[in-house]
């Protein structure tokens, strides 16, 4: 029976020593047996050469395993698609022996990022280097752990040291500058233009009080002022509805089409993130509802922490089995009168339209932002749903895939320089990397 080619020994903390050439061990044992039963200078010489070489290699590897260590540091606790990921490595060899070959193995889960390398280090030496990559995909990832692999110069033995330190890195979806997308009773996303007041007049804020003019609605009369001054005065509205925005993102797997970054799933994530960013920065209360692998239900709020909460939820949102129609049915019990509901969906089936129209009966104003599966390889176009919504008077917009192909779809700038040529031979920096301290993985 042939002996195994490798076997490991746990002789060092967080590490294992492997023997790669058992033939040296077997031959050394045979030579020792021959020397015992038939003493000879030949056997002794070969035993000293072969056995001594193997023993020296094993001890060399053992000493290296006890002396090698690595420290790994990163910048930034979160990133956005397109941001630069920077790390700093410091490799220590506290043993007196050199490591003629050494592999640094990175076990991070970040797509398209590997910071491992092959190097060498002398005895009692410290090596340092930096690595950089680009965050290409949203999600929650692990940076680390790390392993070191080295051994003796002949490769008879090797040691692998596992460094368990790791850190969690959240990569947020990109945020796009939106074109003119009409949000019913909520202005014009991307330009902030005001719309004529409709069903949400009761939710707008008051700017001032003025004298009554012919054609003003009677419900706008300010009776205390009119009684005090003896003539009619009305409230002057600012024409910007303050309705809450509820963003409903359809993450049903059966409704999606396309793959990777060119899919309705990713388009919906980017669109929801961009709308939430625009709405909150314009002073609106924005909420998010979606159901992929799990339910996300964030009631509308107006704060930077709400925006970060929405971005975190979108970063880890993936498709599931819950249909959009079920979420809209549940919304009838939770969304108050006068709210603005924004549905983002690629669903070509019309089953979700009936519960949407029921919400209209409850005083909720919907807007549908449609993503066409046919534009990313799907078999059916969403234009049939577009016509049904038009027949029922529901505000809707068909979002072209070209919106997501623009360079701004990867807007991350953290950790990156941007330069501009202002004159022949003169270049200036127009964007500096965000300053951040190095943090050790733990």
DRENDO-1510 file (C-alpha; in Angstrom, 1 decimal, always signed):
<recs>
REC; n; res; u; v; w
REC; 1; UNK; +0.0; +0.0; +0.0 .
REC; 2; UNK; +1.4; +3.4; -1.0 .
REC; 3; UNK; +1.8; +5.8; +1.9 .
REC; 4; UNK; -0.1; +9.2; +1.7 .
REC; 5; UNK; +1.9; +11.9; +0.1 .
REC; 6; UNK; +0.9; +14.5; +2.7 .
REC; 7; UNK; +0.2; +14.5; +6.4 .
REC; 8; UNK; -0.2; +17.5; +8.7 .
REC; 9; UNK; +1.0; +18.0; +12.3 .
REC; 10; UNK; -0.5; +20.6; +14.6 .
REC; 11; UNK; +2.7; +21.6; +16.3 .
REC; 12; UNK; +2.2; +25.4; +16.2 .
REC; 13; UNK; -0.7; +27.7; +17.1 .
REC; 14; UNK; -3.2; +28.3; +14.2 .
REC; 15; UNK; -1.0; +26.3; +11.9 .
REC; 16; UNK; -0.1; +22.9; +10.5 .
REC; 17; UNK; +3.1; +21.4; +9.2 .
REC; 18; UNK; +2.8; +19.1; +6.2 .
REC; 19; UNK; +5.4; +16.6; +4.9 .
REC; 20; UNK; +5.5; +16.5; +1.1 .
REC; 21; UNK; +8.1; +13.7; +0.5 .
REC; 22; UNK; +7.5; +10.6; +2.6 .
REC; 23; UNK; +10.0; +8.7; +0.5 .
REC; 24; UNK; +12.8; +10.4; +2.4 .
REC; 25; UNK; +11.3; +9.3; +5.7 .
REC; 26; UNK; +10.8; +5.7; +4.5 .
REC; 27; UNK; +14.3; +5.5; +3.0 .
REC; 28; UNK; +15.8; +6.9; +6.3 .
REC; 29; UNK; +13.9; +4.3; +8.3 .
REC; 30; UNK; +15.1; +1.5; +6.0 .
REC; 31; UNK; +18.7; +2.7; +6.3 .
REC; 32; UNK; +18.4; +2.8; +10.1 .
REC; 33; UNK; +17.2; -0.8; +10.1 .
REC; 34; UNK; +20.1; -1.9; +7.8 .
REC; 35; UNK; +22.6; -0.1; +10.1 .
REC; 36; UNK; +21.1; -1.8; +13.1 .
REC; 37; UNK; +21.3; -5.3; +11.7 .
REC; 38; UNK; +24.2; -5.0; +9.3 .
REC; 39; UNK; +26.4; -2.0; +10.4 .
REC; 40; UNK; +28.2; -0.3; +7.5 .
REC; 41; UNK; +29.8; +3.0; +6.8 .
REC; 42; UNK; +27.7; +3.2; +3.6 .
REC; 43; UNK; +24.4; +2.9; +5.4 .
REC; 44; UNK; +25.5; +5.4; +8.1 .
REC; 45; UNK; +26.6; +7.9; +5.5 .
REC; 46; UNK; +23.4; +7.7; +3.6 .
REC; 47; UNK; +21.4; +7.8; +6.8 .
REC; 48; UNK; +23.2; +11.0; +7.9 .
REC; 49; UNK; +22.7; +12.6; +4.5 .
REC; 50; UNK; +19.1; +11.7; +3.9 .
REC; 51; UNK; +17.8; +11.6; +7.4 .
REC; 52; UNK; +19.7; +14.7; +8.4 .
REC; 53; UNK; +18.5; +16.6; +5.4 .
REC; 54; UNK; +14.9; +15.7; +6.2 .
REC; 55; UNK; +15.2; +16.5; +9.9 .
REC; 56; UNK; +16.8; +19.9; +9.1 .
REC; 57; UNK; +14.0; +20.7; +6.7 .
REC; 58; UNK; +11.4; +19.7; +9.3 .
REC; 59; UNK; +13.0; +21.9; +12.0 .
REC; 60; UNK; +13.5; +24.8; +9.6 .
REC; 61; UNK; +9.8; +24.6; +8.8 .
REC; 62; UNK; +8.8; +24.4; +12.5 .
REC; 63; UNK; +10.9; +27.4; +13.4 .
REC; 64; UNK; +9.4; +29.4; +10.5 .
REC; 65; UNK; +5.9; +28.4; +11.6 .
REC; 66; UNK; +6.5; +29.8; +15.1 .
REC; 67; UNK; +8.1; +33.1; +13.8 .
REC; 68; UNK; +5.9; +34.1; +10.9 .
REC; 69; UNK; +2.9; +36.4; +11.4 .
REC; 70; UNK; +1.0; +39.0; +9.4 .
REC; 71; UNK; -1.0; +42.2; +10.2 .
REC; 72; UNK; -3.7; +43.3; +7.9 .
REC; 73; UNK; -5.3; +46.8; +7.9 .
REC; 74; UNK; -8.0; +48.4; +5.9 .
REC; 75; UNK; -9.5; +51.8; +5.2 .
REC; 76; UNK; -13.2; +52.6; +5.3 .
REC; 77; UNK; -16.0; +50.5; +7.0 .
REC; 78; UNK; -18.2; +50.7; +4.0 .
REC; 79; UNK; -18.0; +51.5; +0.3 .
REC; 80; UNK; -20.1; +52.1; -2.8 .
REC; 81; UNK; -19.9; +50.4; -6.1 .
REC; 82; UNK; -16.9; +52.0; -7.9 .
REC; 83; UNK; -15.0; +52.9; -4.7 .
REC; 84; UNK; -11.4; +51.9; -4.2 .
REC; 85; UNK; -10.7; +49.3; -1.5 .
REC; 86; UNK; -7.3; +49.9; +0.1 .
REC; 87; UNK; -5.4; +47.5; +2.4 .
REC; 88; UNK; -2.0; +47.6; +4.1 .
REC; 89; UNK; -0.1; +44.4; +4.9 .
REC; 90; UNK; +2.7; +44.0; +7.4 .
REC; 91; UNK; +4.6; +40.7; +7.4 .
REC; 92; UNK; +6.8; +39.7; +10.3 .
REC; 93; UNK; +9.5; +37.0; +10.5 .
REC; 94; UNK; +10.7; +36.8; +14.1 .
REC; 95; UNK; +12.7; +33.7; +13.5 .
REC; 96; UNK; +16.5; +33.8; +12.6 .
REC; 97; UNK; +15.8; +31.7; +9.5 .
REC; 98; UNK; +14.7; +33.1; +6.1 .
REC; 99; UNK; +11.6; +32.0; +4.2 .
REC; 100; UNK; +12.9; +31.6; +0.7 .
REC; 101; UNK; +9.3; +31.3; -0.6 .
REC; 102; UNK; +6.2; +32.5; +1.1 .
REC; 103; UNK; +2.6; +32.6; -0.1 .
REC; 104; UNK; +0.1; +35.1; +1.3 .
REC; 105; UNK; -3.4; +33.7; +0.7 .
REC; 106; UNK; -6.4; +36.0; +0.9 .
REC; 107; UNK; -9.8; +34.3; +1.7 .
REC; 108; UNK; -11.9; +37.4; +1.2 .
REC; 109; UNK; -15.4; +37.0; -0.4 .
REC; 110; UNK; -15.3; +40.3; -2.3 .
REC; 111; UNK; -15.9; +39.7; -6.0 .
REC; 112; UNK; -13.0; +40.4; -8.4 .
REC; 113; UNK; -10.6; +41.2; -5.5 .
REC; 114; UNK; -7.7; +39.1; -4.5 .
REC; 115; UNK; -4.8; +40.6; -2.6 .
REC; 116; UNK; -2.6; +37.5; -2.1 .
REC; 117; UNK; +0.9; +37.4; -3.3 .
REC; 118; UNK; +4.1; +35.3; -3.4 .
REC; 119; UNK; +7.2; +36.8; -1.8 .
REC; 120; UNK; +10.2; +36.0; +0.3 .
REC; 121; UNK; +11.5; +37.3; +3.6 .
REC; 122; UNK; +14.8; +37.3; +5.5 .
REC; 123; UNK; +15.2; +36.3; +9.1 .
REC; 124; UNK; +14.3; +39.0; +11.6 .
REC; 125; UNK; +12.8; +41.1; +8.9 .
REC; 126; UNK; +9.6; +43.1; +8.5 .
REC; 127; UNK; +8.0; +43.6; +5.0 .
REC; 128; UNK; +5.1; +45.9; +4.2 .
REC; 129; UNK; +3.0; +46.6; +1.1 .
REC; 130; UNK; -0.3; +48.0; +0.0 .
REC; 131; UNK; -3.0; +46.6; -2.2 .
REC; 132; UNK; -5.9; +48.3; -4.0 .
REC; 133; UNK; -9.0; +47.0; -5.8 .
REC; 134; UNK; -12.4; +48.4; -7.0 .
REC; 135; UNK; -15.7; +47.4; -5.5 .
REC; 136; UNK; -17.6; +46.1; -8.5 .
REC; 137; UNK; -20.7; +44.6; -6.9 .
REC; 138; UNK; -23.1; +45.6; -4.1 .
REC; 139; UNK; -23.4; +43.3; -1.1 .
REC; 140; UNK; -22.1; +42.4; +2.3 .
REC; 141; UNK; -18.7; +40.8; +2.2 .
REC; 142; UNK; -15.9; +39.5; +4.4 .
REC; 143; UNK; -12.4; +40.9; +4.1 .
REC; 144; UNK; -10.1; +38.1; +5.3 .
REC; 145; UNK; -9.2; +35.7; +6.9 .
REC; 146; UNK; -5.6; +35.3; +5.7 .
REC; 147; UNK; -3.2; +32.3; +5.5 .
REC; 148; UNK; +0.5; +32.1; +5.2 .
REC; 149; UNK; +2.3; +29.2; +3.5 .
REC; 150; UNK; +6.0; +28.7; +3.6 .
REC; 151; UNK; +8.6; +25.9; +4.1 .
REC; 152; UNK; +12.2; +24.8; +3.8 .
REC; 153; UNK; +14.3; +25.6; +0.7 .
REC; 154; UNK; +14.0; +22.0; -0.7 .
REC; 155; UNK; +10.2; +21.9; -0.4 .
REC; 156; UNK; +10.3; +18.7; +1.7 .
REC; 157; UNK; +8.0; +20.3; +4.4 .
REC; 158; UNK; +5.7; +23.2; +4.5 .
REC; 159; UNK; +3.8; +25.1; +7.1 .
REC; 160; UNK; +0.4; +26.8; +6.7 .
REC; 161; UNK; -0.6; +29.5; +9.3 .
REC; 162; UNK; -4.2; +30.6; +9.5 .
REC; 163; UNK; -4.8; +34.2; +10.5 .
REC; 164; UNK; -8.5; +34.3; +11.5 .
REC; 165; UNK; -8.8; +38.1; +11.7 .
REC; 166; UNK; -11.5; +39.4; +9.3 .
REC; 167; UNK; -13.8; +42.4; +8.8 .
REC; 168; UNK; -17.2; +43.0; +7.3 .
REC; 169; UNK; -17.4; +45.3; +4.3 .
REC; 170; UNK; -20.7; +46.7; +3.1 .
REC; 171; UNK; -20.7; +47.8; -0.6 .
REC; 172; UNK; -23.7; +50.0; -1.3 .
REC; 173; UNK; -25.4; +50.3; -4.7 .
REC; 174; UNK; -24.6; +53.2; -6.9 .
REC; 175; UNK; -26.8; +56.4; -7.0 .
REC; 176; UNK; -27.6; +58.0; -10.3 .
REC; 177; UNK; -28.5; +61.5; -11.2 .
REC; 178; UNK; -32.1; +60.9; -12.4 .
REC; 179; UNK; -33.7; +62.5; -15.5 .
REC; 180; UNK; -37.2; +63.9; -15.3 .
REC; 181; UNK; -39.2; +61.1; -13.8 .
REC; 182; UNK; -42.7; +62.2; -12.9 .
REC; 183; UNK; -43.8; +61.1; -9.4 .
REC; 184; UNK; -47.6; +61.6; -9.0 .
REC; 185; UNK; -48.4; +64.4; -6.6 .
REC; 186; UNK; -44.8; +64.5; -5.6 .
REC; 187; UNK; -43.0; +66.8; -8.0 .
REC; 188; UNK; -40.5; +65.9; -10.7 .
REC; 189; UNK; -37.7; +63.6; -9.6 .
REC; 190; UNK; -34.3; +64.9; -10.7 .
REC; 191; UNK; -35.4; +68.6; -11.2 .
REC; 192; UNK; -37.7; +69.3; -8.3 .
REC; 193; UNK; -40.3; +71.1; -10.3 .
REC; 194; UNK; -43.6; +71.7; -8.7 .
REC; 195; UNK; -46.9; +70.2; -9.9 .
REC; 196; UNK; -50.4; +71.5; -9.8 .
REC; 197; UNK; -52.1; +70.3; -6.6 .
REC; 198; UNK; -54.5; +67.4; -7.0 .
REC; 199; UNK; -55.7; +64.9; -4.4 .
REC; 200; UNK; -53.1; +65.9; -1.8 .
REC; 201; UNK; -54.0; +69.5; -1.2 .
REC; 202; UNK; -54.6; +68.7; +2.4 .
REC; 203; UNK; -51.0; +67.7; +2.9 .
REC; 204; UNK; -49.2; +70.7; +1.5 .
REC; 205; UNK; -47.6; +73.2; +3.9 .
REC; 206; UNK; -48.8; +76.8; +4.3 .
REC; 207; UNK; -46.5; +79.7; +3.2 .
REC; 208; UNK; -48.7; +82.8; +4.0 .
REC; 209; UNK; -52.2; +84.3; +4.1 .
REC; 210; UNK; -53.5; +86.6; +1.3 .
REC; 211; UNK; -56.8; +88.2; +0.4 .
REC; 212; UNK; -59.4; +86.1; -1.4 .
REC; 213; UNK; -59.4; +86.1; -5.2 .
REC; 214; UNK; -62.1; +84.9; -7.5 .
REC; 215; UNK; -61.7; +81.2; -8.1 .
REC; 216; UNK; -60.0; +80.3; -4.8 .
REC; 217; UNK; -61.4; +77.1; -3.3 .
REC; 218; UNK; -63.7; +77.7; -0.2 .
REC; 219; UNK; -61.8; +75.1; +1.8 .
REC; 220; UNK; -58.7; +77.3; +1.6 .
REC; 221; UNK; -60.3; +80.2; +3.4 .
REC; 222; UNK; -58.6; +81.1; +6.7 .
REC; 223; UNK; -61.7; +81.9; +8.9 .
REC; 224; UNK; -60.0; +83.4; +12.0 .
REC; 225; UNK; -58.2; +86.0; +9.9 .
REC; 226; UNK; -61.3; +86.7; +7.8 .
REC; 227; UNK; -63.4; +87.2; +10.9 .
REC; 228; UNK; -60.8; +89.5; +12.4 .
REC; 229; UNK; -60.3; +91.7; +9.3 .
REC; 230; UNK; -63.9; +91.6; +8.1 .
REC; 231; UNK; -63.0; +90.3; +4.6 .
REC; 232; UNK; -62.1; +86.9; +3.2 .
REC; 233; UNK; -58.5; +85.7; +3.4 .
REC; 234; UNK; -57.2; +82.4; +2.1 .
REC; 235; UNK; -54.2; +80.3; +2.9 .
REC; 236; UNK; -51.4; +80.4; +0.3 .
REC; 237; UNK; -49.8; +77.0; -0.3 .
REC; 238; UNK; -46.3; +76.4; -1.6 .
REC; 239; UNK; -47.5; +73.9; -4.2 .
REC; 240; UNK; -45.0; +71.2; -3.1 .
REC; 241; UNK; -46.9; +68.3; -1.6 .
REC; 242; UNK; -45.4; +66.9; +1.6 .
REC; 243; UNK; -46.7; +63.4; +1.0 .
REC; 244; UNK; -44.6; +60.5; +2.3 .
REC; 245; UNK; -42.9; +58.5; -0.4 .
REC; 246; UNK; -43.3; +54.7; -0.1 .
REC; 247; UNK; -40.9; +53.0; -2.6 .
REC; 248; UNK; -42.1; +49.4; -3.4 .
REC; 249; UNK; -39.4; +47.4; -5.1 .
REC; 250; UNK; -40.5; +44.2; -6.8 .
REC; 251; UNK; -37.9; +41.5; -6.1 .
REC; 252; UNK; -39.9; +38.4; -7.2 .
REC; 253; UNK; -37.5; +36.1; -8.9 .
REC; 254; UNK; -39.9; +35.0; -11.6 .
REC; 255; UNK; -40.5; +38.6; -12.8 .
REC; 256; UNK; -36.8; +39.4; -13.3 .
REC; 257; UNK; -34.7; +39.1; -16.5 .
REC; 258; UNK; -31.1; +39.6; -17.5 .
REC; 259; UNK; -27.9; +38.7; -15.7 .
REC; 260; UNK; -25.4; +40.4; -13.5 .
REC; 261; UNK; -25.2; +44.2; -13.8 .
REC; 262; UNK; -27.5; +44.2; -16.9 .
REC; 263; UNK; -30.6; +42.8; -15.2 .
REC; 264; UNK; -33.9; +44.1; -14.0 .
REC; 265; UNK; -32.9; +43.1; -10.5 .
REC; 266; UNK; -29.9; +45.4; -10.5 .
REC; 267; UNK; -31.7; +48.2; -12.4 .
REC; 268; UNK; -34.4; +48.1; -9.8 .
REC; 269; UNK; -31.9; +48.3; -6.9 .
REC; 270; UNK; -30.1; +51.3; -8.5 .
REC; 271; UNK; -33.4; +53.1; -9.3 .
REC; 272; UNK; -34.7; +52.6; -5.7 .
REC; 273; UNK; -31.4; +53.9; -4.2 .
REC; 274; UNK; -31.4; +56.9; -6.5 .
REC; 275; UNK; -35.0; +57.8; -5.7 .
REC; 276; UNK; -34.5; +57.5; -2.0 .
REC; 277; UNK; -31.3; +59.6; -2.2 .
REC; 278; UNK; -33.1; +62.3; -4.2 .
REC; 279; UNK; -36.2; +62.3; -2.1 .
REC; 280; UNK; -34.5; +62.6; +1.3 .
REC; 281; UNK; -32.1; +65.2; +0.1 .
REC; 282; UNK; -35.1; +67.2; -1.0 .
REC; 283; UNK; -36.5; +67.1; +2.5 .
REC; 284; UNK; -39.1; +64.3; +1.9 .
REC; 285; UNK; -40.0; +61.4; +4.1 .
REC; 286; UNK; -39.0; +58.2; +2.2 .
REC; 287; UNK; -39.6; +54.6; +3.0 .
REC; 288; UNK; -38.8; +51.3; +1.4 .
REC; 289; UNK; -40.8; +48.0; +1.1 .
REC; 290; UNK; -39.4; +45.0; -0.7 .
REC; 291; UNK; -39.4; +41.2; -0.2 .
REC; 292; UNK; -36.6; +39.1; -1.7 .
REC; 293; UNK; -34.9; +36.6; +0.6 .
REC; 294; UNK; -36.6; +38.4; +3.5 .
REC; 295; UNK; -39.0; +41.2; +4.1 .
REC; 296; UNK; -37.8; +44.8; +4.3 .
REC; 297; UNK; -40.3; +47.3; +5.6 .
REC; 298; UNK; -38.9; +50.7; +6.5 .
REC; 299; UNK; -41.6; +53.4; +7.2 .
REC; 300; UNK; -40.9; +56.8; +5.7 .
REC; 301; UNK; -38.6; +59.1; +7.6 .
REC; 302; UNK; -36.5; +62.2; +6.7 .
REC; 303; UNK; -33.0; +61.8; +7.9 .
REC; 304; UNK; -29.5; +60.8; +6.8 .
REC; 305; UNK; -29.8; +57.7; +9.0 .
REC; 306; UNK; -32.9; +56.7; +7.1 .
REC; 307; UNK; -31.1; +57.0; +3.8 .
REC; 308; UNK; -28.2; +54.9; +5.1 .
REC; 309; UNK; -30.7; +52.3; +6.3 .
REC; 310; UNK; -32.4; +52.1; +2.9 .
REC; 311; UNK; -29.0; +51.8; +1.2 .
REC; 312; UNK; -28.0; +49.0; +3.5 .
REC; 313; UNK; -31.2; +47.2; +2.9 .
REC; 314; UNK; -30.8; +47.5; -0.9 .
REC; 315; UNK; -27.1; +46.4; -0.7 .
REC; 316; UNK; -28.2; +43.0; +0.6 .
REC; 317; UNK; -31.5; +42.6; -1.3 .
REC; 318; UNK; -31.8; +39.6; -3.6 .
REC; 319; UNK; -34.7; +38.0; -5.4 .
REC; 320; UNK; -37.2; +35.8; -3.6 .
REC; 321; UNK; -40.6; +34.2; -4.2 .
REC; 322; UNK; -43.0; +36.8; -2.7 .
REC; 323; UNK; -45.1; +38.5; -5.4 .
REC; 324; UNK; -45.6; +42.2; -5.6 .
REC; 325; UNK; -49.4; +41.8; -5.4 .
REC; 326; UNK; -49.1; +40.4; -1.8 .
REC; 327; UNK; -47.0; +43.5; -0.7 .
REC; 328; UNK; -49.6; +45.9; -2.2 .
REC; 329; UNK; -52.4; +44.1; -0.3 .
REC; 330; UNK; -50.5; +44.4; +3.0 .
REC; 331; UNK; -50.0; +48.1; +2.2 .
REC; 332; UNK; -53.7; +48.8; +2.6 .
REC; 333; UNK; -53.4; +48.3; +6.3 .
REC; 334; UNK; -50.2; +50.2; +6.8 .
REC; 335; UNK; -50.0; +53.2; +4.5 .
REC; 336; UNK; -52.0; +56.2; +5.5 .
REC; 337; UNK; -54.3; +58.4; +3.3 .
REC; 338; UNK; -52.5; +60.9; +1.1 .
REC; 339; UNK; -49.2; +59.0; +0.7 .
REC; 340; UNK; -47.4; +58.7; -2.6 .
REC; 341; UNK; -46.6; +55.1; -3.5 .
REC; 342; UNK; -43.8; +54.4; -6.1 .
REC; 343; UNK; -43.8; +50.9; -7.6 .
REC; 344; UNK; -40.6; +49.7; -9.3 .
REC; 345; UNK; -41.3; +46.5; -11.2 .
REC; 346; UNK; -40.4; +44.5; -14.3 .
REC; 347; UNK; -43.5; +42.3; -13.8 .
REC; 348; UNK; -45.2; +41.7; -17.2 .
REC; 349; UNK; -48.2; +40.1; -15.5 .
REC; 350; UNK; -51.1; +42.4; -14.6 .
REC; 351; UNK; -52.0; +40.6; -11.4 .
REC; 352; UNK; -50.5; +43.4; -9.3 .
REC; 353; UNK; -52.5; +46.2; -10.9 .
REC; 354; UNK; -55.8; +45.3; -9.2 .
REC; 355; UNK; -54.4; +45.8; -5.6 .
REC; 356; UNK; -52.7; +48.9; -6.8 .
REC; 357; UNK; -56.0; +50.4; -7.9 .
REC; 358; UNK; -57.5; +49.5; -4.6 .
REC; 359; UNK; -54.9; +51.7; -3.0 .
REC; 360; UNK; -56.1; +54.5; -5.2 .
REC; 361; UNK; -59.6; +54.1; -3.8 .
REC; 362; UNK; -58.0; +54.5; -0.3 .
REC; 363; UNK; -56.6; +57.9; -1.1 .
REC; 364; UNK; -53.1; +56.7; -2.0 .
REC; 365; UNK; -51.5; +58.1; -5.1 .
REC; 366; UNK; -49.4; +55.6; -7.1 .
REC; 367; UNK; -46.6; +56.0; -9.6 .
REC; 368; UNK; -45.3; +52.9; -11.5 .
REC; 369; UNK; -41.7; +52.9; -12.8 .
REC; 370; UNK; -41.5; +50.1; -15.3 .
REC; 371; UNK; -38.4; +48.1; -16.2 .
REC; 372; UNK; -38.8; +46.3; -19.5 .
REC; 373; UNK; -37.5; +42.6; -19.3 .
REC; 374; UNK; -37.4; +42.5; -23.1 .
REC; 375; UNK; -34.6; +45.1; -23.1 .
REC; 376; UNK; -32.3; +42.7; -21.2 .
REC; 377; UNK; -33.1; +39.5; -23.0 .
REC; 378; UNK; -36.5; +38.7; -21.6 .
REC; 379; UNK; -39.2; +36.9; -23.7 .
REC; 380; UNK; -42.1; +39.3; -23.0 .
REC; 381; UNK; -42.2; +43.1; -23.1 .
REC; 382; UNK; -43.8; +45.1; -20.3 .
REC; 383; UNK; -45.5; +47.4; -22.8 .
REC; 384; UNK; -48.8; +45.6; -22.3 .
REC; 385; UNK; -48.8; +46.6; -18.7 .
REC; 386; UNK; -48.0; +50.1; -19.8 .
REC; 387; UNK; -51.2; +50.3; -21.8 .
REC; 388; UNK; -53.3; +48.9; -18.9 .
REC; 389; UNK; -51.9; +51.5; -16.5 .
REC; 390; UNK; -52.6; +54.2; -19.1 .
REC; 391; UNK; -56.2; +53.1; -19.4 .
REC; 392; UNK; -56.7; +53.4; -15.7 .
REC; 393; UNK; -55.1; +56.8; -15.5 .
REC; 394; UNK; -52.2; +55.6; -13.3 .
REC; 395; UNK; -49.0; +57.7; -13.6 .
REC; 396; UNK; -46.2; +55.6; -15.0 .
REC; 397; UNK; -42.9; +55.8; -16.7 .
REC; 398; UNK; -41.0; +53.2; -18.8 .
REC; 399; UNK; -37.4; +53.4; -17.7 .
REC; 400; UNK; -34.9; +52.9; -20.6 .
REC; 401; UNK; -31.9; +50.6; -19.9 .
REC; 402; UNK; -29.7; +53.3; -21.3 .
REC; 403; UNK; -30.2; +55.2; -18.0 .
REC; 404; UNK; -28.1; +52.5; -16.2 .
REC; 405; UNK; -25.3; +52.4; -18.8 .
REC; 406; UNK; -24.0; +55.9; -18.1 .
REC; 407; UNK; -20.6; +56.3; -16.4 .
REC; 408; UNK; -22.4; +57.6; -13.3 .
REC; 409; UNK; -23.7; +54.1; -12.7 .
REC; 410; UNK; -20.4; +53.5; -11.0 .
REC; 411; UNK; -20.0; +56.8; -9.1 .
REC; 412; UNK; -17.8; +55.6; -6.2 .
REC; 413; UNK; -14.9; +58.0; -5.6 .
REC; 414; UNK; -13.8; +56.9; -2.1 .
REC; 415; UNK; -10.0; +56.3; -2.1 .
REC; 416; UNK; -9.6; +57.6; -5.6 .
REC; 417; UNK; -7.9; +60.5; -7.3 .
REC; 418; UNK; -9.3; +62.4; -10.2 .
REC; 419; UNK; -7.2; +64.7; -12.4 .
REC; 420; UNK; -8.0; +67.4; -14.9 .
REC; 421; UNK; -5.7; +69.0; -17.5 .
REC; 422; UNK; -6.1; +72.8; -17.3 .
REC; 423; UNK; -3.3; +73.8; -19.5 .
REC; 424; UNK; -0.6; +72.2; -21.6 .
REC; 425; UNK; +1.7; +70.5; -19.2 .
REC; 426; UNK; -0.4; +71.4; -16.1 .
REC; 427; UNK; -2.6; +68.9; -14.3 .
REC; 428; UNK; -4.6; +69.6; -11.1 .
REC; 429; UNK; -6.4; +67.2; -8.8 .
REC; 430; UNK; -10.2; +67.7; -8.9 .
REC; 431; UNK; -11.0; +65.0; -6.4 .
REC; 432; UNK; -8.9; +63.8; -3.4 .
REC; 433; UNK; -9.2; +60.4; -1.7 .
REC; 434; UNK; -11.3; +60.5; +1.4 .
REC; 435; UNK; -9.1; +60.6; +4.4 .
REC; 436; UNK; -9.6; +57.7; +6.8 .
REC; 437; UNK; -7.5; +55.9; +9.4 .
REC; 438; UNK; -6.2; +52.4; +9.0 .
REC; 439; UNK; -8.1; +49.9; +11.0 .
REC; 440; UNK; -6.8; +46.4; +11.8 .
REC; 441; UNK; -8.9; +43.5; +10.9 .
REC; 442; UNK; -10.2; +41.8; +14.0 .
</recs>
